[in-house]
């Protein structure tokens, strides 16, 4: 019951105002979802995310959002060394890819990718949702300003 004690301690500290990060348990898998208008140029996808959300599955159910900078930090700490798969879906997009690189030019988030299944055509592909492989790690997202 280590993770139960970790969560209880985190809640007590957060309620008391002594601590603002949310620390998720080691066993928790975190799925990251980006949604927004996107374009494809060769094997590069650019998306202007309206929102970058995350949520967890059992044993700890939790959810929140993060900034592109927090996603960049997560990428550099875990995903860069082991590129994740992602599902890209929308009215003009339906593919499963491996995301091979990540950058944040301006307000956009850019990924280089390799197709696993499906097809992505060059140009404006409308609003898409990108579901990035569950991430197995203790993830800390600082909430607030």
C-alpha positions in Angstrom: 0.0 0.0 0.0 3.0 2.3 -0.6 1.2 4.2 -3.3 -1.9 4.8 -1.1 0.3 6.4 1.5 2.1 8.5 -1.1 -1.2 9.8 -2.4 -2.5 10.5 1.1 0.6 12.4 2.0 0.5 14.4 -1.2 -3.2 15.3 -0.6 -2.4 16.4 3.0 0.5 18.5 1.9 -1.5 20.0 -1.0 -4.5 20.9 1.2 -2.2 22.5 3.8 -0.7 24.7 1.1 2.8 23.3 1.8 3.1 21.5 -1.6 1.7 22.2 -5.0 3.0 19.4 -7.3 0.9 16.4 -8.0 3.0 13.2 -7.9 1.6 10.2 -9.5 2.4 6.7 -8.3 5.1 4.6 -10.0 2.6 2.0 -11.2 0.4 4.6 -12.9 0.4 4.7 -16.7 -0.1 8.2 -18.0 -1.7 8.9 -21.5 -1.0 12.3 -23.0 -3.5 13.8 -25.5 -3.0 16.8 -27.8 -5.9 18.3 -29.7 -5.8 21.2 -32.3 -5.4 22.2 -35.9 -2.5 20.4 -37.7 -0.5 20.3 -40.9 1.8 17.7 -42.4 4.9 18.4 -44.3 6.7 15.2 -45.4 7.3 13.3 -42.2 6.7 16.3 -40.0 3.5 17.0 -38.1 2.9 20.5 -36.7 0.0 21.0 -34.3 -1.2 24.1 -32.5 -2.6 22.4 -29.4 -5.7 23.9 -27.9 -5.0 21.7 -24.9 -2.4 19.2 -23.8 -4.2 16.8 -21.4 -3.0 13.8 -19.4 -4.9 11.1 -17.6 -4.0 8.0 -15.7 -5.5 4.6 -15.4 -5.6 2.2 -12.5 -4.6 2.1 -9.7 -4.8 5.9 -9.4 -7.3 7.7 -11.5 -6.2 11.3 -12.1 -6.2 13.9 -14.9 -5.0 17.3 -15.7 -3.4 19.5 -18.3 0.2 20.6 -19.0 1.9 23.2 -21.0 4.0 22.5 -24.2 7.1 23.3 -22.1 6.1 20.6 -19.6 5.6 18.2 -22.5 9.0 19.1 -23.8 10.5 18.3 -20.3 8.7 15.0 -20.3 10.0 14.3 -23.8 13.6 15.0 -22.8 13.4 12.9 -19.6 11.8 9.8 -21.0 10.4 9.8 -24.5 13.5 11.0 -26.4 15.5 7.8 -25.5 12.5 5.5 -26.3 10.3 7.2 -28.9 6.6 6.6 -28.3 3.9 5.4 -30.6 0.9 7.7 -31.1 -2.5 7.5 -32.8 -3.4 10.5 -34.9 -7.1 10.8 -35.7 -9.3 13.5 -37.2 -11.6 14.1 -40.2 -8.6 14.0 -42.6 -6.2 11.9 -40.5 -6.1 8.3 -39.4 -2.7 6.8 -38.6 -0.6 5.1 -36.0 3.0 6.5 -36.0 6.2 6.4 -34.0 7.1 9.9 -32.9 10.9 10.2 -33.6 11.5 13.8 -32.5 9.8 16.7 -30.8 10.2 20.5 -30.8 8.2 23.5 -29.8 8.5 26.3 -32.4 6.5 29.2 -31.2 2.9 28.2 -30.3 3.2 24.9 -32.2 4.3 21.5 -31.2 6.2 19.6 -33.9 6.9 15.9 -34.3 8.9 14.0 -36.9 7.2 10.6 -37.3 7.4 7.2 -39.0 4.1 5.6 -40.2 3.2 2.2 -38.6 -0.3 2.0 -40.2 -2.5 4.4 -42.0 -1.7 7.4 -44.1 -1.1 11.1 -43.5 -1.3 13.5 -46.5 0.7 16.7 -46.8 -1.0 20.0 -46.1 -3.7 21.1 -43.7 -5.3 18.1 -42.1 -7.8 20.0 -39.9 -8.3 19.5 -36.2 -6.7 16.2 -34.9 -6.3 14.4 -31.7 -2.9 12.8 -30.9 -2.9 10.0 -28.3 0.7 9.4 -27.1 1.6 5.9 -25.7 1.1 5.5 -22.0 4.1 6.7 -20.1 5.3 4.6 -17.1 7.1 6.9 -14.7 6.5 9.0 -11.6 5.3 12.2 -13.3 5.2 15.5 -11.4 3.1 18.3 -12.9 3.3 21.6 -11.0 -0.2 23.1 -10.8 -0.8 26.8 -10.5 1.0 29.9 -11.8 
